[in-house]
Amino acid sequence: MINLFNFETYNIDTSQFTHILHDKVVTEFETMFANYVGAKYACGISSATNAIYLIFQDKCLVVKVPSMIPPVVVNAIVTNHKNLVEFYDDVTWIGNPYILHTFDDYKVIDSAQYVQKNQFKNTANDEDLMVFSFYPTKPISSCDGGMIVSNDKSKIDWFRAAVHNGTTPGTNSWDRKILFPGYKMYLSSIQAYIAMNNLLLYDNKIKEIDHIRNYYNMQLGYSNTSSHLYTIRVRNNKDFLSYMKSKDIQCGIHYEPLHLNEVYNKYAINRKSLPLTEEAANKIVSIPFHWKLTLSEVSDVCHTIKAY
């Protein structure tokens, strides 16, 4: 089977940690990741979903989101029962960063599907927040986890307290001072360890992915730029998935339109048709795209697509 994603495997000796949940490997990884994306400060968090939840908690907002998006994004926005969403018609963001919301003096950039060296430095303002995901299928993978980066120290200090049960920093839990009711949402030692090792591989990984993407673009006639997902359009994506599976090639659909979902309609201020999204929902499909693909496998994928 030619797999859609590649999952790195690690044998972890937990005896190397002085604390299984928040050892110094977490702060080491926060510093390393912040330096990589060109930000001054970073806060590790248990998931990118929780990062978005904290950003929008205790707000009363209408947040505009693409309809074709992972449900976890909308969940994180609306589960405080104060925010609403406005779905809009865009599928070009898939595999790339996008502006999730603009507050009065800063914006929130969802970069769960995209990591590039110095991207915060090159594309964001000092006061902005940029959110990353370490979900197993993401560019920098782990057993889930996420990161919020910014050049605004006061914002990151608040997140560091919030994810550690609302307490001040401290080596021992009994040394921490309670500042406010917070959350147990910190990045664990194991999550940080795996993500840090994958970050060390990332530059070589991206070089291989660039070669694969260029080959796909040349063979299939696309000009895709994402380093996370390679999507194409077919007549019927569910029929295509079945066909490719019969040829031992795993593909996927990213994502279902949420404006057509009864659950999320309750939280949406608009009920209008989104024609670009609705058409794409039946046609867009993701094909195998990861750094461990061989030239032979990539060639087989292209030949099978052309045969379909």
Buried (B, 14 or more C-beta within 10 A) or exposed (E): EBBBBBEBEEEEEEEEBEBEBBBEBBBEBBEBBBEBBBBBBBBBBBBBBBBBBBBBBEEEEEBBBBBBBBBBBBBBBBBEEEBBBBBBBBBEBBBBBBEBBEEEEBBBBBBBBBBBEEBBEEBBEEBBBBBBBBBBBBBBBBBBBBBBBBBBEEBBBBBBBBBBBBBEEEEEEEEBEEBEEBBEBBBBBBBBBBBBBBBEEBEEBBEEBEBBBEBBBEBBEBEBEBBBBBBBEBEEBEEBBEBBEEBEBBBBBBBBBBBBBEEBBEBBEBEEEBEBBBEBBBBBBBBBBBBBBEEEBBEBBBEBBEEE
